[in-house]
């Protein structure tokens, strides 16, 4: 996860080179101008490193460039640390003039030698960073359309038999959707979980239930995906409501047409696959939706707790992985096993070993089930022993889809999560230990909302927990484990 680490290093360098450090260190050693140029270079690179994160594993050229830059950033950090150490020694000298070794070390000749040495080191690392920056023969400010990164548009239809192990989840969501004893005209429930858990399938299952169809005057399904474009969302809602594309193009006319369709009606709206959305943008859309009759409901599927916090009027429904029984049933269904194979103890034992590696993620189970389609028991065994660990690396495979959740984390959470890779698989991690280590590494960004770094770090932990990067969280002991699929 070098791509997350480098963003953290860049942030630490820029933070160190604040106005006070530039003034104090720069003037003391006569290197203020070099420090300012270094800060400008690193700050400029910060703007493109977020895009480099997304492309790091897809482009060998970008990976090589980022790795070179990371080494240079580490060297820059070392140079700045040397300045720090000398400042501490100067302070020590001021407190204890009787220390002969310190007085000798800080003779004018030694200070001059240090100044010359550090000036050369600083200039060398700054020139090196500038050279790497200039060597960028690609456009990191552009986001290429990578095949794995494209999101297919979802739809509302699903056959009841296609969803396995979600009876309890469906019951909870149905109770929310059918509840008319609410204060708000429009209530909103986010369904949150990592990629591949079946959030869309659950929403489809609820949307197509006969009871739901009878309960609501109007149902609308909108696939949002990466681009939270209000105009596009409104047009899609109108198309669902009127079963034809709107002819209007001006937003003023579109919003009027939408309100004409939904005002006074009890409606159900699904906003599927919502990623980042600014609160003000959401409130602009929400204003258009509040005219529905009492009992109107909105379901939002998302991987991000930040979306749930901004949009939900109810506590989010956190989707978990399937249990072993449901996982095995789904695997057998996808592999189209015959009845005698489903009853075969050896086949079932192999299947159980396979689904254990899937951590209850339906997408992972479906992917593997498709690979085992109508294969023999011997081929299943070979797959378990030889190919199972490699399946995640296949194009359009499990890891490429689950990685989307990581890609959409803000940089400060990426580096905190990347740090967790130091822990072995199934290791029970104490929340407080993580918080302390993150603070010691300088990963915690100060916030105006909370002056205490420890409180902010606890917030980081909860953000990662809510995003399903941690599992088996024990509230009393405040321990957790890394999610199995995140250890790949």
N, C-alpha and C positions, 0 to 999 in steps of 0.2 A: 504494500500500500504506500509505496514511495511517493505517489502523486499527492497523497494527503499530507504526508510528512513535510514535503517541500513547502507547501502553503503555510504550515505552522512555523517553519524556520524563517520564511520571508516575513511573516507577521512579527516574529520576535526581533528580527533585525530592525525593522521599521519602528517598532515600539521602543527599542533601546535608543535609537537615534532621534529621540524627541528633542524639542527646543532646548531644554535644560542641558541635556547631554552634549548637544552640538555646541552650546555656548561654553560649558565648563571644560569638557575634554578637548574640544577643538582649539580653544584659546590656549589651554595649558600646554599642549604639545604642538601647536602650530599646524594642525591638520584639519581645521574646520572646513575648508573648502573641499578637501577630499571626502570628508564625512558627508557633506551635503550632496556631493555628486553620487556617492554610493547609495545614499538614501533615495535619491531621485530614481536611480537605476532600478533598485529593488522595488520601489513603489510602482513604477511603470510595469514591471514584470508581474506584479501581483494581479494586475488587471487581466492578464491573459492566462495566468496559471489555473484559474477556475475552469477554463475551457480545455486546458491541457489535461486536467484531471479526467475529463470525460473521454478524451481520445487516447489516453496513456496506453491502454491495453489493446487498442485497435491499430495503432500506427507505430511500427518499429522506429521510424524516423523521429517521431515525437518522444517516444520512450528514451531513445538515446540522448536527445536534447535535454529532456527533463533530468535525467540521471547526471549528465555533466553539470547542469546548473545546480543540482543538489549538492554535489561535491564542492563547488565554488562557494555556495552559501554556507556550508559547514566551515570552510576556511575563513570566510568573512566573520562568522560567529566567533571563531577562535581568536582572530585579531582583536575584535571588540572585547572579548574576555580578558585579553592581556592588558588592555587599557584599564579595565575594571580592577584588575589585580594591582596594577601600579598605583591607581588612585587610593586603594586600601592601604598600601604600604606608605604612601605619602601621609595619609591620615594617621597611621600608626607612628610615623616619625614625629608628627606634631604633638602626639600625646606623650612620647617618651624620648626626650632628647638625649637621655643617658645611654641609649642603646648604641654601642659603638658600631656594630655591624650595619645597622640601618643608616647611621650617619655616613659611613664609608660608602655604602651602596648608593646613597643619594648625593654623592659629591657631584659637582657641576659637570665633570667629565663623563660620569656614568649617565647622568640625565641627558646629556647631549648625545651620547651613544644610543641610548634608548630611543630618543626622539628620531634620530636618523634611521635606526633599524625599523621602527614601527611605521615611519612615514613611507619607507620603501615597501614594507609588507602590505600596508593599506592600499597604496597605489597599485601594486601588483595584482591584488585580489579584485580591485575595482575594475582595472583594465581587462582582467580575465572575464569578469561577469559581463562587461560591455561587449567583449568579443563573442561570447556565447549568445548574448542577446541579438547581436548583428547577424549571427549565423543562422537565425531562424528562417529557413527557406520555405515556410508554409504559413498559412493564415489561421492562427489560433482564435482570431476574433470571429471566425465563421464556424458554424456548427454543421458539419457534413451530415448528409442523410445516410447513416449506417443502417444496414439491414436489420441488425438486432435491435436498434434503437427505435425503429418505427413502431408505432402503436396502431394495431388494427382497430377500426371503428367497431364498437360493440352494438348489439341489437337486443331487443327485449325478449326474444323467444328462446325457450328451453323446454325440452321434454322432461316431465317429472322424473322419469327413471334415470335421467342423466346426472342427477345430483345425489350423492351418497353421503350419509353420516352427518347431515345438517338439519335433522328434524328439530332438535332443540333450538338451534340458532333461528330456524324459520319461525318457530313458535314465539320466540322472544320478539322478533321483528314484526311479526303479524300482530301481536298484542299492542305494540306501539302504534302501528299503522291504523288499526281499527279502533283505538281508544278515542272516544269523542268527549271524554270528561277532561278537557284541557282548557287552559286560560287563553292561549294564543289561537288566533285564527289558523295560523300555519305553524306546524311543529316540524323540527328538523332533526333527523337522526343520522349521524355519520357511522358508517361501517368501516372499521379500520383493520388492516392486516397487511403482512408482507405480500410481495408478488406471488401469485400462483396459489393462494389459499382458497380462492373461490368466492371472493367478494361479489363479483359480477354475477356469478351463477346463483348465489343466494338472493341477490336483488331480483334477478330474472324469475326465480321460483316464486317469490312473493308477488311480483308484478302480474304474473299470469294465473294466479290462484283465482278460482271462480268467485270466491267470497269477496275478494278485493274488487273484481270487476263489477259486482252488484253494489258494492258499498260506495264507490266513487262515481261522480258524474263525468269525470274526465281523467284519463291517464296519459302521461307524457314520459318518453324515454329520450334522454339526451346524453350522447357520449362526449365528454368534455376534453379529456386527455391533456396534453401539455399546455395547450393554448387556451387560457381562460378569457375568451373573447366574448364580451357581453352581447354584442350584436349577433354573432354567430349562434350563441345559445338561444337568444330570443327568437331568431328565425327558425331554429330547429323545434322550439316549443310550439310555435305557430303552425309549423308543418305537421306536427303530431296532432294538434288540436283540430285542424281543419282538413287533415289528410291530403294536403297539397302545399307546395312551396309558396311562400308569400311573394307577391309581386313588388311590394314596396322595397325601397333600398335605404331611405332616410331613417335614421334611428328614431326620430320623433314620431314618425308614422308607424314604425314597427312596434314601439312600446305601447302606443295607443291601441293598435290591433291586438297585441297580446293581452292587455288588460280587458279588452272587449270579450276575449275568449274565456278568461279565467275568473274575472270578478263575479262574485256571488255564487260560484260553483265550488263544490267540494272536490278537490283534485288530488291526484297523487303524481308527484314528479320524481323521477330518478335522474340524478346527475352522476353519471358513472365515470370513474377513473379521473378524479380531480387531483391535480398536483398543486404546485405553488399558486397561491392566490393572495393578493394584497387585501387587507381588511376593507379598505375604502372601496375597492373594486367589487368585493362581495356585497357590501352594503348597498351599492348602486343597483345590483341585480335584485337583492332581497326586497328593496323598496317596490319593485314591480310585481312581486309575488305575493304581497301581503293582502291583496284584495279577495283572495279565495274565501269561500264560506268556512265556518267553523268546522274543524276536523280535517282540514286539508293537511297533507303530509308531504315532506320531501325526504328522500333517502339519498345520502351522498356516499359513494364508495371511494376510498382513498387509502393510500399507503402512509400518509403523513399525519401525525398527531397535530401539527401546526394547522392543517386545514380543518381538522375536527374542532379545535379550539375556537377558530374564527367563525365557523359556520353553525355549529350545533346549538340547538336549544335544549337538547337532552344529552346525557352522558353517552359517549360513543359506545357502540357495540364492538368489542374487541374480538375479532375472529381468531380462533386458535386452530392448530393442526388437527387432522383427523386422528381418532384413536386407532389402535392396531387392527381391530376387527374391521372397521370401515375402510382402512387403508388396504387391507388384504382383499376385501370384496371388490374395491375399485380396480386393483391390479388385475385380479382374475377377469373382471368384466372387460377391461381394456385389451387384455391378451386373448380374449375370446376363447377361454378354456372350456373344454367339454365337461359334462357333468361328472364323468369318472375321474377327470384330472382334478376337479375341485375337491373331490373326496379323497384323493390320493395323499396320504400322510407325508410322503417325501416331497411331493410338489408343494404342499402347504408349508412345510418346514423351510424350503428354499424361498418361497414367497415371503414368509415372515422375516427371514434374514434380509431380503431385498428391501422391504418397506421400512425396516428399521433405519436404513440409510436415507430415507426420504423425509424423515421428521414430520410425517403427517401432512406434507404439502401436496395437494391434489395434482398440481401441475407436474411435479417431479414424478409422481406415481403414474400419471397418464403418459408422460414421455417414455418412461421405462416400459410400461405396459405395451405401448405401441412397438417398441423395439423387440419385445418378446412375442409379438403377434403370431399365434399358431406355431410356436417353436416347441420342440420336444423337451422332456425333462432333462435330458443330457445337456441340451443347449442352454436351458435355464441355469443349470449348475455351472457351466462354463462361464456364462455371463456373470454370475454372482462372484466367481473366483477371479476372473480376469478383467472383465470390462466395466464392472460397476463403478470403480473409482474414476474411470475415464469418461463416463457418460456426460459428466457436467461440462466437459470441455468441447462437446459437439456444438457445431453451429446451430443457433436457435435453441440450445440446450438450456438446462435448468439455471446454471450460474449466470448466463448472459441476461436472463430475465430477472432473476433475483437481484442482480447487480444494479438494476435501475433504482431500487430503494436506496442503495448506498450512494449512487450518483446524485440523488436529489437531496442528500444531507448537506447542510451548510458546512463550510470548510472547518469551522471550529469543532463540529461534531465528528467530522471525518477523521481528524487527527486523533481525537479521543478514542474513537472506535478502532482506528488502526493500531493504537497502542495496546489494545486488548488482545491483539494477535500474539503477544508475548506469552499469554497464559496457555497452557496445554489444553487439549480437548477434554471436556467434561470436568474441568477444574472449577471448583466452587469459589467464586470471586466475592469478596466482601465489598459492599458498596463503599464503605468508608476508606478502604484501602485504595480503591480506584480514585476516589475524590482526592485523597492525599497525593497520590502519584501524579495525577493530572495537574494539580497545583504546583508540585515540585518541578514538573517539566515546563511550566509556563504556558499551559494550554488554555487556561481560563481567562476569558476576556472580561475586563471590568465593565460594569453596566451602571447606568444612571439609576435604574430601578432598584438595585441592591448594591450597597457598598461592600458587602462581604463576599470574597471570592469563594468561600466554602459553600455558601448558599447557592451561588451561581453554578458551581460544580455539581451540586446535588440536582439542580435543574437539568443540567446536561445529561446526567444519568437517567433521570425520568424520561427525558425526550427519547433516548436510545431504547429504553425499556418499552415505552409506548409504541415505538416503531418496530417492535418485535425483533430487535437485534440481540436482546437478552431473553433467556427463557428460564423456567423453573425458579422464578423470583419468590423468595421466602420473606414475607413482610416482617415477621417478628424478628428474624435474625438478620434481615437486610443482606441477603446473599443471592447470587444468581449465577447462571452459566451463559457462555456464548451460545447463540443459536447454532445448532449443528450445521445448517446449510451455509452459515457465515464463516465456518472454519475452512471452507474449500480453498 
